[in-house]
């Protein structure tokens, strides 16, 4: 018997389940081992801990947005192969989400209280861009991942040098985000107009500055 084609209602229910799983429940146990699980935590002072936690809270908020973006794109994808590619990327992003949450807990901090807002906004953007067609949806993902990699590189520079645990997580995230972007390009991503890229950068700056503290 063949695999049943998902209906629009199936996709809506799956998206709702993912939203609850992302913002209303702890990330729990990721599918893959945490890249920092065997690293001994450094003896960070209070200021270093606060700064590392702020950066990891931003990264967690970014992963909430990534979940929403991929789910929004997948919900309206026309090509089933592209939908599967986005779902696979979303699965890896959920591991990132769990790793960041685990690290925040170790640092004695919590995730952003605005996570539902980040998810709702990113899902709407993902679905809206996906409605324009798969090439534009992939283009949006490719540009998002390019900006995310640059953002994670800046965090690697900003983390306390002694914080090897946070660094291991961010390095793994950066490498996988780069792969997701390359996969989107290989699948036929369209190049986004300059003003759209600038708007994305401005939106990301607002999110990062807010999530660092809240």
N, CA, C and O of each residue as an XYZ file, in Angstrom:
856
protein
N       0.852     -1.195      0.000
C       0.000      0.000      0.000
C       0.886      1.243      0.000
O       1.851      1.310      0.762
N       0.570      2.235     -0.850
C       1.388      3.431     -0.971
C       1.214      4.360      0.215
O       0.299      4.205      1.024
N       2.119      5.335      0.298
C       2.062      6.315      1.373
C       0.988      7.346      1.065
O       0.950      7.900     -0.034
N       0.107      7.604      2.043
C      -0.986      8.541      1.825
C      -0.462      9.964      1.689
O       0.391     10.399      2.463
N      -0.975     10.681      0.706
C      -0.629     12.084      0.499
C      -1.224     12.921      1.629
O      -2.394     12.767      1.979
N      -0.418     13.795      2.186
C      -0.900     14.644      3.265
C      -1.895     15.669      2.730
O      -1.659     16.298      1.699
N      -3.003     15.829      3.437
C      -4.001     16.831      3.081
C      -3.630     18.166      3.717
O      -2.791     18.202      4.618
N      -4.238     19.268      3.266
C      -3.990     20.557      3.936
C      -4.288     20.512      5.429
O      -3.589     21.149      6.217
N      -5.331     19.756      5.836
C      -5.640     19.632      7.258
C      -4.526     18.886      7.994
O      -4.163     19.257      9.110
N      -3.984     17.837      7.370
C      -2.864     17.104      7.969
C      -1.697     18.054      8.236
O      -1.094     18.037      9.310
N      -1.397     18.877      7.245
C      -0.267     19.798      7.373
C      -0.536     20.842      8.459
O       0.367     21.213      9.209
N      -1.784     21.313      8.537
C      -2.136     22.300      9.551
C      -1.975     21.707     10.944
O      -1.427     22.351     11.839
N      -2.455     20.472     11.126
C      -2.338     19.825     12.432
C      -0.880     19.562     12.790
O      -0.479     19.720     13.943
N      -0.082     19.156     11.786
C       1.342     18.918     12.035
C       2.040     20.216     12.431
O       2.891     20.223     13.321
N       1.680     21.307     11.773
C       2.273     22.607     12.096
C       1.896     23.047     13.507
O       2.728     23.580     14.240
N       0.630     22.819     13.886
C       0.196     23.181     15.236
C       0.931     22.357     16.280
O       1.324     22.875     17.325
N       1.115     21.069     15.994
C       1.845     20.204     16.924
C       3.288     20.667     17.079
O       3.829     20.679     18.185
N       3.905     21.049     15.965
C       5.290     21.511     16.024
C       5.395     22.808     16.810
O       6.347     23.009     17.564
N       4.415     23.689     16.634
C       4.437     24.958     17.372
C       4.364     24.708     18.874
O       5.115     25.311     19.641
N       3.465     23.823     19.297
C       3.354     23.505     20.722
C       4.635     22.853     21.230
O       5.110     23.156     22.324
N       5.181     21.960     20.424
C       6.409     21.263     20.804
C       7.574     22.233     20.947
O       8.458     22.029     21.778
N       7.576     23.283     20.143
C       8.689     24.228     20.130
C       8.609     25.252     21.251
O       9.607     25.528     21.916
N       7.415     25.822     21.465
C       7.327     26.961     22.387
C       6.622     26.660     23.701
O       6.763     27.428     24.652
N       5.856     25.553     23.787
C       5.067     25.314     24.987
C       5.589     24.174     25.840
O       5.040     23.903     26.908
N       6.635     23.503     25.391
C       7.168     22.366     26.139
C       8.682     22.412     26.098
O       9.259     22.904     25.128
N       9.341     21.902     27.143
C      10.805     21.837     27.101
C      11.274     21.025     25.914
O      10.595     20.091     25.490
N      12.421     21.371     25.379
C      12.927     20.678     24.191
C      13.190     19.195     24.460
O      13.160     18.381     23.536
N      13.448     18.843     25.724
C      13.609     17.435     26.057
C      14.874     16.839     25.466
O      15.883     17.523     25.294
N      14.802     15.566     25.162
C      15.971     14.849     24.692
C      16.074     14.964     23.178
O      15.160     14.538     22.472
N      17.168     15.531     22.657
C      17.318     15.640     21.205
C      17.556     14.271     20.578
O      17.905     13.314     21.270
N      17.364     14.185     19.260
C      17.563     12.923     18.550
C      19.037     12.545     18.488
O      19.380     11.365     18.414
N      19.909     13.557     18.518
C      21.352     13.304     18.432
C      22.037     13.795     19.695
O      21.523     14.680     20.379
N      23.204     13.221     20.012
C      23.922     13.641     21.224
C      24.303     15.119     21.160
O      24.606     15.655     20.094
N      24.280     15.754     22.310
C      24.743     17.131     22.432
C      26.258     17.157     22.188
O      26.992     16.421     22.847
N      26.741     17.989     21.253
C      28.184     18.013     20.960
C      29.044     18.449     22.136
O      30.266     18.301     22.103
N      28.411     18.989     23.179
C      29.166     19.461     24.351
C      29.033     18.534     25.548
O      29.519     18.856     26.633
N      28.377     17.378     25.370
C      28.032     16.572     26.545
C      29.252     15.996     27.269
O      29.168     15.726     28.467
N      30.380     15.801     26.584
C      31.558     15.223     27.226
C      32.603     16.281     27.590
O      33.709     15.952     28.018
N      32.238     17.552     27.415
C      33.173     18.641     27.730
C      32.941     19.102     29.166
O      31.804     19.355     29.566
N      34.006     19.209     29.929
C      33.908     19.677     31.311
C      33.651     21.184     31.307
O      34.336     21.944     30.622
N      32.657     21.594     32.082
C      32.292     23.012     32.107
C      33.386     23.839     32.784
O      33.993     23.420     33.769
N      33.614     25.020     32.223
C      34.617     25.925     32.778
C      34.056     26.649     33.998
O      32.842     26.749     34.171
N      34.933     27.138     34.818
C      34.548     27.910     36.002
C      34.406     29.373     35.589
O      35.324     30.171     35.778
N      33.255     29.716     35.026
C      33.005     31.075     34.551
C      32.553     31.963     35.690
O      31.843     31.515     36.591
N      32.966     33.238     35.653
C      32.464     34.164     36.662
C      31.053     34.611     36.278
O      30.561     34.273     35.201
N      30.402     35.376     37.167
C      29.001     35.749     36.957
C      28.806     36.544     35.663
O      27.823     36.338     34.952
N      29.728     37.442     35.361
C      29.611     38.252     34.156
C      29.751     37.394     32.909
O      29.002     37.577     31.950
N      30.698     36.459     32.905
C      30.879     35.569     31.770
C      29.654     34.677     31.571
O      29.211     34.455     30.444
N      29.111     34.166     32.685
C      27.922     33.324     32.589
C      26.746     34.100     32.002
O      26.017     33.594     31.148
N      26.572     35.330     32.472
C      25.451     36.144     32.001
C      25.584     36.430     30.509
O      24.601     36.382     29.771
N      26.810     36.728     30.069
C      27.011     37.028     28.654
C      26.817     35.783     27.797
O      26.160     35.837     26.757
N      27.389     34.657     28.232
C      27.226     33.403     27.478
C      25.750     33.026     27.410
O      25.267     32.594     26.363
N      25.026     33.187     28.528
C      23.601     32.863     28.541
C      22.815     33.771     27.602
O      21.896     33.314     26.922
N      23.174     35.063     27.560
C      22.499     35.983     26.642
C      22.674     35.558     25.201
O      21.726     35.584     24.417
N      23.896     35.163     24.853
C      24.153     34.723     23.479
C      23.421     33.420     23.168
O      22.857     33.265     22.085
N      23.430     32.488     24.116
C      22.745     31.213     23.878
C      21.226     31.398     23.857
O      20.527     30.642     23.183
N      20.707     32.389     24.582
C      19.273     32.681     24.516
C      18.919     33.230     23.133
O      17.872     32.903     22.576
N      19.796     34.060     22.590
C      19.594     34.549     21.222
C      19.608     33.379     20.244
O      18.773     33.306     19.343
N      20.562     32.461     20.426
C      20.644     31.304     19.536
C      19.401     30.431     19.650
O      18.907     29.913     18.649
N      18.899     30.268     20.868
C      17.666     29.487     21.056
C      16.501     30.172     20.346
O      15.713     29.514     19.667
N      16.392     31.483     20.500
C      15.322     32.222     19.814
C      15.456     32.076     18.303
O      14.460     31.958     17.590
N      16.700     32.084     17.825
C      16.919     31.884     16.396
C      16.463     30.516     15.939
O      15.947     30.373     14.830
N      16.644     29.507     16.775
C      16.204     28.160     16.421
C      14.685     28.037     16.479
O      14.099     27.279     15.706
N      14.040     28.773     17.385
C      12.583     28.831     17.382
C      12.101     29.390     16.037
O      11.174     28.859     15.425
N      12.751     30.470     15.594
C      12.402     31.064     14.299
C      12.679     30.087     13.158
O      11.895     29.997     12.213
N      13.796     29.353     13.242
C      14.136     28.403     12.192
C      13.079     27.311     12.085
O      12.667     26.943     10.985
N      12.637     26.789     13.247
C      11.565     25.793     13.234
C      10.344     26.345     12.508
O       9.774     25.683     11.640
N       9.950     27.557     12.870
C       8.761     28.157     12.290
C       8.925     28.414     10.799
O       8.005     28.178     10.017
N      10.097     28.896     10.409
C      10.337     29.157      8.988
C      10.225     27.880      8.166
O       9.530     27.848      7.150
N      10.909     26.830      8.607
C      10.882     25.579      7.852
C       9.479     24.980      7.831
O       9.040     24.468      6.801
N       8.775     25.040      8.953
C       7.421     24.511      8.977
C       6.488     25.342      8.095
O       5.619     24.792      7.419
N       6.667     26.653      8.101
C       5.862     27.501      7.242
C       6.108     27.231      5.772
O       5.168     27.156      4.981
N       7.383     27.083      5.406
C       7.723     26.750      4.018
C       7.162     25.393      3.636
O       6.553     25.247      2.576
N       7.366     24.384      4.503
C       6.933     23.019      4.191
C       5.416     22.931      4.054
O       4.904     22.133      3.270
N       4.697     23.757      4.823
C       3.238     23.692      4.811
C       2.648     24.060      3.454
O       1.550     23.622      3.110
N       3.373     24.860      2.689
C       2.850     25.302      1.388
C       3.725     24.854      0.222
O       3.483     25.256     -0.916
N       4.739     24.027      0.485
C       5.639     23.583     -0.588
C       4.865     22.802     -1.642
O       4.011     21.979     -1.312
N       5.165     23.060     -2.896
C       4.498     22.373     -3.992
C       5.201     21.061     -4.348
O       4.550     20.088     -4.729
N       6.512     21.037     -4.225
C       7.316     19.869     -4.562
C       7.512     19.024     -3.301
O       8.026     19.517     -2.297
N       7.105     17.758     -3.352
C       7.209     16.888     -2.175
C       8.658     16.648     -1.766
O       8.947     16.506     -0.577
N       9.573     16.603     -2.732
C      10.984     16.417     -2.382
C      11.504     17.613     -1.597
O      12.276     17.449     -0.652
N      11.089     18.809     -1.981
C      11.495     20.011     -1.261
C      10.866     20.024      0.126
O      11.504     20.436      1.095
N       9.626     19.577      0.222
C       8.979     19.494      1.531
C       9.763     18.558      2.456
O       9.979     18.871      3.627
N      10.189     17.402      1.919
C      10.962     16.451      2.724
C      12.299     17.053      3.141
O      12.750     16.844      4.267
N      12.940     17.805      2.232
C      14.211     18.457      2.550
C      14.036     19.438      3.696
O      14.872     19.507      4.597
N      12.938     20.201      3.659
C      12.685     21.177      4.715
C      12.367     20.497      6.038
O      12.783     20.968      7.096
N      11.628     19.386      5.983
C      11.323     18.666      7.211
C      12.586     18.077      7.832
O      12.732     18.065      9.054
N      13.500     17.586      6.989
C      14.763     17.050      7.499
C      15.572     18.157      8.181
O      16.126     17.958      9.262
N      15.630     19.319      7.537
C      16.353     20.452      8.130
C      15.696     20.856      9.446
O      16.390     21.170     10.413
N      14.364     20.850      9.492
C      13.655     21.211     10.720
C      13.983     20.242     11.843
O      14.089     20.648     13.001
N      14.145     18.959     11.513
C      14.515     17.968     12.532
C      15.885     18.292     13.129
O      16.072     18.217     14.343
N      16.842     18.652     12.266
C      18.169     19.017     12.775
C      18.094     20.305     13.594
O      18.776     20.443     14.609
N      17.261     21.244     13.144
C      17.110     22.496     13.874
C      16.511     22.236     15.260
O      16.823     22.953     16.211
N      15.648     21.209     15.381
C      15.073     20.924     16.692
C      16.149     20.421     17.652
O      16.088     20.700     18.850
N      17.146     19.675     17.131
C      18.279     19.298     17.975
C      19.018     20.538     18.451
O      19.401     20.623     19.618
N      19.220     21.506     17.551
C      19.870     22.768     17.934
C      19.093     23.440     19.061
O      19.669     23.938     20.028
N      17.760     23.440     18.911
C      16.896     24.044     19.920
C      17.127     23.392     21.285
O      17.275     24.078     22.296
N      17.155     22.052     21.297
C      17.336     21.323     22.556
C      18.716     21.577     23.152
O      18.848     21.746     24.365
N      19.752     21.606     22.301
C      21.113     21.837     22.801
C      21.222     23.211     23.449
O      21.815     23.356     24.518
N      20.646     24.222     22.795
C      20.691     25.580     23.357
C      19.942     25.636     24.681
O      20.397     26.278     25.628
N      18.796     24.966     24.749
C      18.016     24.971     25.979
C      18.770     24.273     27.111
O      18.744     24.727     28.255
N      19.438     23.172     26.786
C      20.230     22.467     27.785
C      21.366     23.351     28.301
O      21.635     23.388     29.502
N      22.021     24.054     27.398
C      23.127     24.915     27.807
C      22.632     26.071     28.660
O      23.280     26.436     29.641
N      21.500     26.648     28.304
C      20.928     27.719     29.117
C      20.628     27.229     30.531
O      20.874     27.942     31.504
N      20.104     26.026     30.642
C      19.816     25.458     31.956
C      21.097     25.299     32.770
O      21.118     25.582     33.968
N      22.169     24.844     32.110
C      23.451     24.690     32.807
C      23.983     26.030     33.294
O      24.654     26.105     34.323
N      23.679     27.089     32.546
C      24.141     28.428     32.914
C      23.191     29.105     33.902
O      23.425     30.243     34.310
N      22.122     28.407     34.284
C      21.181     28.957     35.256
C      20.227     29.987     34.684
O      19.696     30.817     35.421
N      20.003     29.944     33.384
C      19.125     30.919     32.729
C      17.992     30.207     32.011
O      17.986     28.981     31.903
N      17.021     30.992     31.514
C      15.864     30.448     30.818
C      15.836     30.957     29.382
O      16.586     31.860     29.010
N      14.955     30.359     28.584
C      14.810     30.764     27.188
C      14.065     32.092     27.124
O      13.547     32.572     28.133
N      14.015     32.682     25.932
C      13.313     33.946     25.752
C      11.828     33.796     26.058
O      11.190     32.843     25.611
N      11.282     34.736     26.820
C       9.856     34.716     27.128
C       9.004     35.113     25.923
O       7.779     34.997     25.952
N       9.659     35.578     24.877
C       8.938     35.987     23.667
C       8.922     34.893     22.605
O       8.606     35.167     21.447
N       9.259     33.658     22.980
C       9.323     32.563     22.003
C       8.040     32.404     21.183
O       8.134     32.212     19.970
N       6.838     32.475     21.788
C       5.628     32.361     20.958
C       5.537     33.446     19.889
O       5.082     33.193     18.774
N       5.972     34.647     20.237
C       5.959     35.742     19.270
C       6.938     35.471     18.135
O       6.609     35.669     16.965
N       8.162     35.009     18.487
C       9.152     34.705     17.449
C       8.617     33.620     16.504
O       8.767     33.718     15.286
N       7.996     32.592     17.077
C       7.498     31.487     16.249
C       6.393     31.958     15.304
O       6.428     31.674     14.106
N       5.424     32.673     15.846
C       4.288     33.104     15.025
C       4.735     33.987     13.862
O       4.286     33.814     12.729
N       5.624     34.934     14.156
C       6.092     35.826     13.098
C       6.873     35.098     12.034
O       6.676     35.341     10.844
N       7.772     34.194     12.447
C       8.595     33.477     11.476
C       7.758     32.509     10.652
O       8.012     32.346      9.459
N       6.763     31.862     11.262
C       5.903     30.948     10.508
C       5.141     31.710      9.428
O       5.038     31.248      8.291
N       4.609     32.873      9.783
C       3.869     33.681      8.818
C       4.763     34.095      7.655
O       4.344     34.055      6.498
N       6.001     34.495      7.966
C       6.941     34.890      6.910
C       7.265     33.696      6.025
O       7.301     33.822      4.801
N       7.506     32.516      6.647
C       7.830     31.326      5.872
C       6.708     30.922      4.948
O       6.949     30.618      3.779
N       5.482     30.912      5.448
C       4.343     30.523      4.625
C       4.100     31.538      3.511
O       3.796     31.167      2.378
N       4.236     32.831      3.847
C       3.999     33.872      2.840
C       4.999     33.776      1.694
O       4.625     33.886      0.526
N       6.287     33.568      2.034
C       7.286     33.451      0.969
C       7.093     32.162      0.188
O       7.346     32.121     -1.016
N       6.637     31.089      0.876
C       6.419     29.817      0.187
C       5.282     29.884     -0.810
O       5.313     29.201     -1.833
N       4.280     30.698     -0.526
C       3.148     30.826     -1.443
C       3.604     31.366     -2.795
O       2.985     31.081     -3.821
N       4.685     32.147     -2.800
C       5.202     32.696     -4.057
C       5.813     31.614     -4.943
O       6.009     31.831     -6.139
N       6.115     30.455     -4.368
C       6.703     29.370     -5.146
C       7.928     28.799     -4.462
O       8.560     29.467     -3.643
N       8.261     27.569     -4.794
C       9.351     26.880     -4.111
C      10.702     27.556     -4.320
O      11.520     27.575     -3.400
N      10.956     28.108     -5.501
C      12.253     28.756     -5.748
C      12.448     29.940     -4.813
O      13.546     30.150     -4.297
N      11.394     30.711     -4.594
C      11.501     31.859     -3.687
C      11.580     31.406     -2.236
O      12.282     32.005     -1.421
N      10.854     30.344     -1.929
C      10.931     29.791     -0.579
C      12.350     29.323     -0.282
O      12.894     29.602      0.786
N      12.945     28.609     -1.236
C      14.324     28.144     -1.071
C      15.296     29.323     -1.016
O      16.281     29.292     -0.279
N      15.011     30.356     -1.800
C      15.859     31.542     -1.771
C      15.831     32.219     -0.412
O      16.853     32.702      0.077
N      14.664     32.249      0.186
C      14.540     32.832      1.514
C      15.338     32.020      2.527
O      16.004     32.585      3.395
N      15.271     30.691      2.418
C      16.024     29.826      3.327
C      17.525     30.012      3.130
O      18.274     30.121      4.101
N      17.961     30.047      1.876
C      19.387     30.199      1.592
C      19.932     31.494      2.190
O      21.007     31.493      2.789
N      19.199     32.597      2.032
C      19.643     33.881      2.563
C      19.572     33.896      4.089
O      20.456     34.441      4.750
N      18.515     33.292      4.647
C      18.408     33.203      6.103
C      19.602     32.467      6.684
O      20.204     32.922      7.657
N      19.945     31.331      6.091
C      21.057     30.534      6.613
C      22.387     31.257      6.438
O      23.277     31.123      7.278
N      22.532     32.018      5.365
C      23.764     32.795      5.178
C      23.911     33.816      6.301
O      24.990     33.970      6.874
N      22.824     34.509      6.611
C      22.874     35.497      7.681
C      23.059     34.841      9.047
O      23.744     35.386      9.912
N      22.443     33.662      9.243
C      22.592     32.949     10.509
C      24.042     32.520     10.724
O      24.562     32.630     11.834
N      24.698     32.031      9.668
C      26.096     31.609      9.791
C      26.983     32.786     10.191
O      27.871     32.643     11.032
N      26.740     33.945      9.589
C      27.512     35.133      9.959
C      27.250     35.508     11.418
O      28.166     35.896     12.143
N      26.016     35.390     11.829
C      25.627     35.688     13.210
C      26.302     34.713     14.184
O      26.795     35.127     15.233
N      26.324     33.417     13.837
C      26.956     32.430     14.719
C      28.470     32.613     14.766
O      29.091     32.392     15.806
N      29.060     33.012     13.656
C      30.498     33.313     13.667
C      30.800     34.451     14.644
O      31.809     34.418     15.348
N      29.927     35.453     14.683
C      30.144     36.568     15.613
C      30.004     36.101     17.059
O      30.684     36.620     17.946
N      29.131     35.129     17.303
C      28.988     34.591     18.652
C      30.215     33.785     19.062
O      30.617     33.812     20.225
N      30.805     33.073     18.119
C      32.031     32.341     18.436
C      33.138     33.301     18.852
O      33.975     32.966     19.691
N      33.143     34.483     18.270
C      34.121     35.494     18.662
C      33.762     36.121     20.007
O      34.649     36.512     20.767
N      32.454     36.220     20.307
C      32.016     36.920     21.503
C      31.920     36.065     22.750
O      31.925     36.597     23.860
N      31.833     34.742     22.594
C      31.740     33.877     23.770
C      33.024     33.942     24.589
O      34.103     34.131     24.028
N      32.922     33.789     25.909
C      34.145     33.724     26.720
C      35.062     32.614     26.197
O      34.587     31.509     25.937
N      36.353     32.877     26.037
C      37.268     31.857     25.494
C      37.237     30.549     26.274
O      37.474     29.481     25.709
N      36.945     30.630     27.578
C      36.941     29.431     28.411
C      35.685     28.573     28.221
O      35.659     27.414     28.634
N      34.657     29.131     27.604
C      33.368     28.442     27.515
C      33.356     27.463     26.342
O      32.734     27.716     25.310
N      34.053     26.345     26.521
C      34.170     25.352     25.447
C      32.841     24.651     25.174
O      32.597     24.228     24.045
N      31.983     24.520     26.176
C      30.701     23.843     25.977
C      29.800     24.623     25.019
O      29.277     24.063     24.056
N      29.624     25.909     25.287
C      28.801     26.727     24.388
C      29.426     26.776     22.998
O      28.724     26.728     21.989
N      30.740     26.873     22.956
C      31.445     26.973     21.669
C      31.229     25.717     20.820
O      31.035     25.819     19.609
N      31.260     24.534     21.443
C      31.065     23.288     20.700
C      29.666     23.226     20.085
O      29.496     22.766     18.956
N      28.673     23.691     20.834
C      27.304     23.707     20.325
C      27.173     24.673     19.152
O      26.606     24.328     18.116
N      27.696     25.876     19.321
C      27.562     26.897     18.274
C      28.314     26.488     17.014
O      27.829     26.730     15.909
N      29.484     25.874     17.153
C      30.243     25.433     15.979
C      29.469     24.378     15.194
O      29.428     24.424     13.964
N      28.857     23.431     15.897
C      28.075     22.399     15.218
C      26.862     23.009     14.531
O      26.538     22.653     13.397
N      26.196     23.922     15.214
C      25.053     24.604     14.615
C      25.476     25.350     13.363
O      24.806     25.269     12.333
N      26.582     26.074     13.442
C      27.056     26.866     12.295
C      27.314     25.972     11.083
O      26.925     26.313      9.965
N      27.967     24.831     11.300
C      28.279     23.928     10.190
C      27.011     23.366      9.556
O      26.931     23.241      8.334
N      26.032     23.031     10.370
C      24.797     22.461      9.822
C      23.926     23.522      9.166
O      23.253     23.241      8.174
N      23.927     24.738      9.705
C      23.191     25.825      9.051
C      23.774     26.103      7.661
O      23.040     26.349      6.704
N      25.097     26.060      7.571
C      25.746     26.274      6.274
C      25.320     25.187      5.288
O      25.073     25.474      4.117
N      25.233     23.948      5.755
C      24.799     22.853      4.892
C      23.362     23.044      4.436
O      23.038     22.784      3.277
N      22.493     23.499      5.343
C      21.099     23.737      4.964
C      21.008     24.803      3.876
O      20.230     24.669      2.932
N      21.798     25.847      4.011
C      21.795     26.898      2.997
C      22.296     26.394      1.653
O      21.726     26.714      0.611
N      23.362     25.606      1.679
C      23.909     25.048      0.441
C      22.905     24.102     -0.223
O      22.781     24.083     -1.448
N      22.195     23.326      0.582
C      21.182     22.423      0.031
C      20.060     23.200     -0.643
O      19.541     22.778     -1.676
N      19.686     24.335     -0.057
C      18.638     25.164     -0.650
C      19.093     25.721     -2.000
O      18.320     25.756     -2.957
N      20.347     26.153     -2.064
C      20.892     26.660     -3.334
C      20.913     25.553     -4.379
O      20.513     25.764     -5.524
N      21.378     24.376     -3.982
C      21.446     23.244     -4.913
C      20.063     22.833     -5.422
O      19.930     22.312     -6.529
N      19.039     23.072     -4.602
C      17.676     22.686     -4.987
C      17.009     23.716     -5.887
O      15.875     23.519     -6.322
N      17.716     24.833     -6.175
C      17.184     25.809     -7.119
C      16.720     27.113     -6.514
O      15.807     27.747     -7.042
N      17.335     27.533     -5.405
C      16.924     28.766     -4.738
C      17.087     29.984     -5.643
O      18.077     30.107     -6.365
N      16.117     30.866     -5.595
C      16.207     32.132     -6.316
C      16.990     33.139     -5.475
O      16.972     33.079     -4.246
N      17.670     34.057     -6.142
C      18.399     35.124     -5.448
C      17.414     36.205     -5.036
O      16.693     36.741     -5.877
N      17.378     36.527     -3.750
C      16.429     37.519     -3.270
C      16.881     38.932     -3.633
O      18.081     39.196     -3.714
N      15.938     39.836     -3.849
C      16.287     41.242     -4.105
C      16.998     41.853     -2.908
O      16.767     41.453     -1.767
N      17.868     42.828     -3.174
C      18.626     43.487     -2.123
C      17.767     44.050     -0.999
O      18.087     43.829      0.169
N      16.678     44.778     -1.308
C      15.852     45.338     -0.229
C      15.270     44.270      0.705
O      15.110     44.505      1.903
N      14.956     43.099      0.149
C      14.425     42.016      0.982
C      15.509     41.524      1.943
O      15.232     41.278      3.117
N      16.739     41.381      1.450
C      17.845     40.963      2.311
C      18.079     41.970      3.438
O      18.329     41.591      4.582
N      17.994     43.262      3.096
C      18.203     44.301      4.101
C      17.102     44.278      5.160
O      17.370     44.486      6.344
N      15.857     44.024      4.730
C      14.749     43.927      5.675
C      14.949     42.737      6.604
O      14.670     42.825      7.799
N      15.428     41.630      6.060
C      15.705     40.451      6.880
C      16.781     40.754      7.918
O      16.665     40.339      9.071
N      17.820     41.470      7.518
C      18.895     41.829      8.445
C      18.372     42.735      9.555
O      18.737     42.565     10.718
N      17.525     43.690      9.206
C      16.976     44.609     10.198
C      16.097     43.855     11.196
O      16.172     44.099     12.400
N      15.264     42.939     10.696
C      14.399     42.142     11.564
C      15.233     41.275     12.501
O      14.917     41.142     13.683
N      16.304     40.687     11.963
C      17.168     39.833     12.784
C      17.842     40.638     13.885
O      17.996     40.141     15.000
N      18.244     41.864     13.598
C      18.886     42.704     14.617
C      17.920     43.000     15.763
O      18.316     42.999     16.929
N      16.649     43.255     15.430
C      15.650     43.521     16.473
C      15.490     42.288     17.359
O      15.442     42.393     18.584
N      15.406     41.119     16.722
C      15.226     39.882     17.494
C      16.422     39.600     18.389
O      16.250     39.262     19.560
N      17.634     39.733     17.853
C      18.816     39.396     18.639
C      19.002     40.341     19.820
O      19.346     39.903     20.918
N      18.778     41.622     19.603
C      18.946     42.592     20.696
C      17.904     42.380     21.792
O      18.191     42.584     22.972
N      16.696     41.972     21.403
C      15.639     41.756     22.384
C      15.848     40.437     23.134
O      15.768     40.393     24.361
N      16.117     39.357     22.381
C      16.230     38.021     22.993
C      17.426     37.919     23.914
O      17.423     37.089     24.824
N      18.448     38.733     23.712
C      19.615     38.697     24.602
C      19.192     38.951     26.057
O      19.759     38.379     26.987
N      18.182     39.821     26.236
C      17.776     40.219     27.582
C      16.450     39.574     28.019
O      16.256     39.308     29.205
N      15.547     39.326     27.076
C      14.184     38.898     27.451
C      13.881     37.501     26.916
O      12.787     36.980     27.134
